[in-house]
Amino acid sequence: MHMIAEAATGLPTLLLTAALVVAAGFWLLVALGVTTPHAFDSDADLEAWGMGGVPVALALSLLTLCAWLLATGVTVLLDAHVPHGPGAGLLRLPALVGALLAAWRLTRFFVRPLHRLLPDEPGPSR
């Protein structure tokens, strides 16, 4: 458990940890009824990134969660298997970039079925 906490609060995973805290705070505000999940839909269009069809907040929160999980896992594996030194520190940045790219692909994979469950426009009325 100590290794996971250390990996989540170390560089460069700390950036994703902060983004995850912001996303969790946003969803807490949604749960309390202060805002809606569609609050950012007019600000950004994720169709070009392959994540369209769901609220922007949902897609970015899912991207952040996947990237954080992958980056933290890779950092824990690097700490366990790579000897400490400057080489281990230099491997963390490509690991973060790889985690972001893999998270983007995972998010695109998860958004497709959600698009059918959360349509942008209501269906035709009878």
Disulfide bonds with the S-S distance in Angstrom:
none
